[in-house]
Amino acid sequence: MEANVKATKLAWARKGGPGGVKNSYFFALSSLEKITIARKGISKKELIVIKDEVELDYDQLATILTISRATLIAKKGTQKFNQEISERILLLNDIISYGYETFGDKDVFNEWLRNPSEALGNVTPLSLMDTYYGLDEVKKEIGRVAYGVY
């Protein structure tokens, strides 16, 4: 199946994974497939699934995606974000999927995102996710949790 067909299916919320949490369909795709999806754009409808899953408000999501809250809210249903924002959405989604897989529970991971981490300089992981380096640090910290290296 082609990546663009995969992207048009609202499959972000397929059931499965640890504890029956919803995992991202895009997480299982190759980097080349994600590049194609980012270039074609992610729709607002697809983004809302992530927003609701992680219980982010529009202010938090706008900060992570580095766009204004007004721009985020103004986008409608099937309207797509540009390549840069779509790529950030895919990166965010990778972290969420990795977190759900590692923590085994959506609620536990969502809580972890909102609590200060000593390993991250006593700030919340969520507060670091507005830069590519911050996203990378959060992903590395999830990896340390997965392997028991604190």
Sequence and secondary structure as in RCSB ss.txt:
>XXXX:A:sequence
MEANVKATKLAWARKGGPGGVKNSYFFALSSLEKITIARKGISKKELIVIKDEVELDYDQLATILTISRATLIAK
KGTQKFNQEISERILLLNDIISYGYETFGDKDVFNEWLRNPSEALGNVTPLSLMDTYYGLDEVKKEIGRVAYGVY
>XXXX:A:secstr
  HHHHHHS  TTB  SGGG  B SGGGS HHHHHHHHHH  BHHHHHHHHHHHT  HHHHHHHHTS HHHHHH 
 TT B  HHHHHHHHHHHHHHHHHHHHHS HHHHHHHHTS BGGGTSB HHHHTTSHHHHHHHHHHHHHHHTT  
